[in-house]
Amino acid sequence: MKPFGVKSMLIPMDATFYVHIEFKAKTGGWSVNLPFLCSKCGLCCTLDDFLTAGKLKSYPPNFQAHIRTHKLYEELGKRWAADPVKYDRYITQTPCPFLFDRICSIYEIRPEGCRQFPNTSFGMLTQNCESLNRFKRQLAVLKQGKSTKIFRHFVETPIISVQYTKKQYQRCLAKLCNAGMTEAELSLFCEFNKKTF
């Protein structure tokens, strides 16, 4: 079964990915989109995460970021050569060098692993991020007791169109609010699921 369709919209920069949930029902299928909204807590922005996220994007050219990255690699090589155990501790406890006041200074050219978080192999396993924990609760509540198909999507692609009745949508909203959805998350959910009745 393929997703129903796509639509375009403006999305906040702190929305990184979403899941398109298709529900099977006796009266026909329906669907909603559940976006993940980053709270910019910085927990996922460690030096270790940056080093495993891949190369910086080259558009638009940001030579300063590439120069800083090259110097960083040289410094880390020296640290690792001096003491691999201290190196491991250093990279897991040090914030990303491009994080300033909990904002990514190279957002436009950030590595693919950063772009996809938490839609990565390690991202969904993260346990200390409140936003991600809420998102996982919300997803579990929507899926509970239902036959579903989940499609994970990168936000920078067109948003999958949704299909639901007003009653189905209202039930989703009630479940999400009971699962602790914040006002900002609710607003983004409504934006991702716009439909005229």
Residue pairs with C-beta under 8 A, 6 or more apart in sequence:
1 22
1 29
1 149
3 20
3 22
3 31
3 151
3 160
3 161
4 22
4 31
4 160
4 161
4 162
4 163
5 160
5 161
6 157
6 158
6 159
6 160
6 161
7 158
7 159
7 160
7 161
8 158
8 159
9 159
9 191
9 192
9 194
11 35
11 155
11 159
11 191
12 37
12 188
13 107
14 37
14 38
14 39
14 40
15 35
15 36
15 37
15 38
15 155
15 188
16 36
16 38
16 115
16 116
16 117
16 118
16 119
16 154
16 155
17 35
17 36
17 116
17 118
17 119
17 152
17 153
17 154
17 155
18 33
18 34
18 35
18 36
18 152
18 153
18 155
18 159
18 192
19 33
19 34
19 139
19 150
19 151
19 152
19 153
20 31
20 32
20 33
20 150
20 151
20 153
20 160
20 162
21 31
21 32
21 33
21 34
21 139
21 142
21 143
21 148
21 149
21 150
21 151
22 29
22 30
22 31
22 148
22 149
22 150
22 151
23 29
23 30
23 31
23 146
23 147
23 148
23 168
24 146
24 147
24 148
24 149
29 163
30 163
30 164
30 165
30 168
31 160
31 162
31 163
31 164
32 142
32 162
32 164
32 168
32 169
32 172
32 193
33 159
33 160
33 162
33 189
33 192
33 193
34 135
34 138
34 139
34 142
34 189
34 192
35 155
35 185
35 188
35 189
35 192
36 118
36 119
36 131
36 132
36 135
37 131
37 135
37 182
37 184
37 185
37 188
38 131
39 129
39 130
39 131
40 102
40 103
41 102
41 129
41 130
41 131
42 95
42 99
42 102
43 126
43 128
43 129
44 117
44 118
44 123
44 126
44 129
45 95
45 96
45 99
45 102
45 104
45 114
46 91
46 92
46 93
46 94
46 95
46 96
47 90
47 91
47 92
47 94
47 95
47 96
47 97
48 91
48 92
48 94
49 96
49 113
49 114
49 117
50 96
50 97
50 98
50 111
50 114
51 76
51 91
52 113
53 110
53 111
53 112
53 113
53 114
54 111
54 112
54 113
55 111
56 62
56 65
56 66
56 69
56 106
56 109
56 110
56 111
57 108
57 109
57 110
57 111
57 112
58 109
59 108
59 109
60 108
60 109
62 106
62 108
62 109
65 98
65 105
65 106
65 109
68 97
68 98
72 97
76 87
76 91
79 86
79 87
79 90
80 87
96 104
98 104
98 105
98 106
98 110
99 105
104 110
104 114
113 120
115 154
115 156
116 123
116 154
117 123
118 124
118 126
118 129
118 132
118 135
119 152
119 154
123 132
124 132
124 136
126 132
127 133
134 179
134 180
134 181
134 182
134 185
137 179
137 180
138 176
138 179
138 180
138 181
138 185
139 150
140 179
141 175
141 176
141 178
141 179
142 148
142 172
142 175
142 176
143 150
151 160
153 159
153 160
159 192
162 192
162 193
162 195
164 172
164 193
164 195
166 197
169 193
169 195
173 186
173 189
176 185
176 186
176 189
177 186
181 189
